């Protein structure tokens, strides 16, 4: 198993921060969910299958990780 480098107390990995950001965006906006549109950001299309919803969330996580790491 990969070794996680020891971090000073209070430090968080970029992946953890990106995951929290993704969860916040997904929960507050309904990102990628099927159903009626609501206020906030919406994907280009609403997925019909759970696999499509999961794909939307994975793409959102990648975008959040890029943002946390300072990439565009």
Residue pairs with C-beta under 8 A, 6 or more apart in sequence:
4 13
7 13
14 65
14 68
14 69
15 65
17 68
18 61
18 64
18 65
18 67
18 68
19 61
19 64
21 64
21 67
21 68
22 57
22 60
22 61
22 64
25 31
25 41
25 60
25 64
26 32
26 57
26 60
28 40
29 38
29 40
29 41
29 42
30 38
30 40
30 42
31 40
31 41
31 42
31 43
31 56
31 57
31 60
32 43
32 46
32 47
32 52
32 53
32 56
32 57
32 60
33 46
33 53
34 46
34 47
34 48
34 53
35 46
43 56
47 53
47 55
47 56
66 72
